[in-house]
Structure formats: C-alpha cells, structure tokens
Amino acid sequence: MTLDERTTRILRDLVTFAAMAERLVARGKEEYDEDETLRLAAEAILHKIGEAVSRLPDEFLADHPEVPWRAMKATRNIVAHKYEQVDYEILWRGLAVRLPTEMESIRAVIAAEEPAQSTGEETSAG
C-alpha cells in the first residue's frame, strides 16, 4: 500500500510531536516533576499525538498493527476529557519510554513506503 499525501503528512506530524516530547524529556525527570508547565506541555503533546492518530484512515491503522494506535488515542481521550485521571508519572513513562519505540515503528512505516512512492514516480516518468 502506498501512502497518500494526507497520511504521509499526518505520520510526519507524529514524528514532529515525538521530537517535541524528546526535547521535553531531555530536560529531565526532576525538572518535569517540579515544573507544572512541563507537565502541561506533556499533556498537550500527547493530546496532539492522539488527535493525529484519530485522523489516520482505519485501513491504514489495520494494516500496521505493530503500532499501538489504540493506546495513543486512549491517552488523548484521558488527557482531553478526564483530566482528573491524568497521572503524570504515567505520562512521563509514555513520553520517555514508550513514545520513542512507537515512533521507530512509525518511521519504519514511512521509510518502507518512500521507496515505493519513488519507484512509482520513476516508472511513470520512464
């Protein structure tokens, strides 16, 4: 399956959001624990990630079960609608531990599709 432009854009947005998370995590757990602004930033990043995932086509999600799409959307729902259930320790682990692994899977999907897109363009041009 070749990715359409919209899906590719959303996947690249996810990688951008992960880079934001990486910069937040680089500030360290102690600073995160002491700074409510960083904790709110963590919520915002996870909200954006879940929102982006919700915009991906169902067929695409089904074709890539190696990525925990459902968990990403569930985190967004908790952050957006159940603020009283937000556990900042869980959010930290999500950003520091789970998200880098999830993004590697997403980068692999992008990389696997890029040669197919390039090859298709070369074939039609030749």
C-alpha positions as CSV (number, residue, x, y, z in Angstrom):
1,M,0.0,0.0,0.0
2,T,1.4,3.4,-1.0
3,L,0.7,6.2,1.4
4,D,-1.4,9.1,0.2
5,E,-0.3,12.6,0.8
6,R,-2.6,13.2,3.8
7,T,-1.5,10.0,5.6
8,T,2.2,10.9,5.0
9,R,1.6,14.4,6.4
10,I,0.0,13.0,9.5
11,L,2.8,10.5,10.0
12,R,5.4,13.3,9.7
13,D,3.4,15.3,12.2
14,L,3.6,12.4,14.6
15,V,7.4,12.4,14.2
16,T,7.5,16.1,14.8
17,F,5.4,15.7,18.0
18,A,7.7,13.0,19.2
19,A,10.7,15.3,18.7
20,M,8.9,17.8,20.9
21,A,8.5,15.1,23.5
22,E,12.2,14.2,23.2
23,R,13.1,17.8,23.9
24,L,10.8,17.8,27.0
25,V,12.3,14.5,28.3
26,A,15.8,15.8,27.7
27,R,15.1,18.4,30.5
28,G,15.0,15.5,32.9
29,K,12.5,13.9,35.2
30,E,13.4,16.1,38.2
31,E,12.6,19.3,36.3
32,Y,9.4,17.7,34.9
33,D,8.3,16.8,38.4
34,E,9.0,20.3,39.7
35,D,7.5,22.3,36.8
36,E,3.8,22.2,36.1
37,T,4.3,23.9,32.8
38,L,6.3,20.9,31.6
39,R,3.6,18.5,32.8
40,L,1.0,20.5,30.9
41,A,3.3,20.5,27.8
42,A,3.4,16.7,28.1
43,E,-0.4,16.6,28.1
44,A,-0.5,18.9,25.1
45,I,2.0,16.8,23.1
46,L,0.1,13.5,23.9
47,H,-3.2,15.2,23.0
48,K,-1.7,16.2,19.6
49,I,-0.4,12.7,19.0
50,G,-3.8,11.1,19.8
51,E,-5.6,13.6,17.7
52,A,-3.3,13.0,14.7
53,V,-3.7,9.2,15.1
54,S,-7.5,9.7,15.1
55,R,-7.2,11.3,11.6
56,L,-5.4,8.3,10.1
57,P,-7.6,6.1,7.8
58,D,-8.9,3.0,9.5
59,E,-7.5,0.8,6.7
60,F,-4.0,2.2,7.4
61,L,-4.3,1.5,11.1
62,A,-5.4,-2.0,10.4
63,D,-2.5,-2.5,8.0
64,H,0.0,-1.5,10.7
65,P,-0.9,-3.3,14.0
66,E,2.7,-3.1,15.1
67,V,2.0,0.4,16.3
68,P,-0.2,0.8,19.4
69,W,-2.6,3.3,17.7
70,R,-5.5,2.5,20.1
71,A,-3.3,3.3,23.2
72,M,-2.3,6.6,21.6
73,K,-5.9,7.6,21.0
74,A,-6.9,6.4,24.5
75,T,-4.2,8.6,26.1
76,R,-5.5,11.6,24.1
77,N,-9.1,10.9,25.4
78,I,-7.9,10.8,29.0
79,V,-5.9,14.0,28.7
80,A,-8.7,15.8,26.9
81,H,-11.8,14.6,28.7
82,K,-10.8,13.0,32.0
83,Y,-8.3,15.5,33.5
84,E,-8.9,14.2,37.0
85,Q,-7.5,10.8,35.9
86,V,-4.2,12.2,34.5
87,D,-1.3,10.5,36.2
88,Y,1.9,12.5,35.4
89,E,4.1,9.5,36.2
90,I,2.4,7.5,33.5
91,L,2.6,10.4,31.1
92,W,6.4,10.7,31.8
93,R,6.9,7.0,31.1
94,G,4.8,7.3,28.0
95,L,7.0,10.2,26.7
96,A,10.3,8.9,27.9
97,V,10.0,5.1,27.3
98,R,7.0,4.2,25.0
99,L,6.9,7.0,22.6
100,P,10.5,6.6,21.2
101,T,9.7,2.9,20.5
102,E,6.3,3.8,18.9
103,M,8.0,6.5,16.7
104,E,10.6,4.0,15.5
105,S,7.7,1.9,14.2
106,I,6.2,4.9,12.5
107,R,9.5,5.9,11.0
108,A,9.8,2.3,9.6
109,V,6.4,2.6,8.0
110,I,7.4,5.9,6.4
111,A,10.7,4.5,5.2
112,A,9.1,1.4,3.8
113,E,6.6,3.5,1.8
114,E,9.0,6.1,0.5
115,P,10.9,3.8,-1.9
116,A,7.6,2.5,-3.2
117,Q,6.5,6.1,-3.9
118,S,9.8,6.9,-5.6
119,T,9.8,3.8,-7.7
120,G,6.2,4.5,-8.8
121,E,7.2,8.0,-9.9
122,E,10.2,6.8,-11.8
123,T,8.2,4.1,-13.6
124,S,5.6,6.6,-14.7
125,A,8.2,9.1,-15.8
126,G,10.2,6.5,-17.8
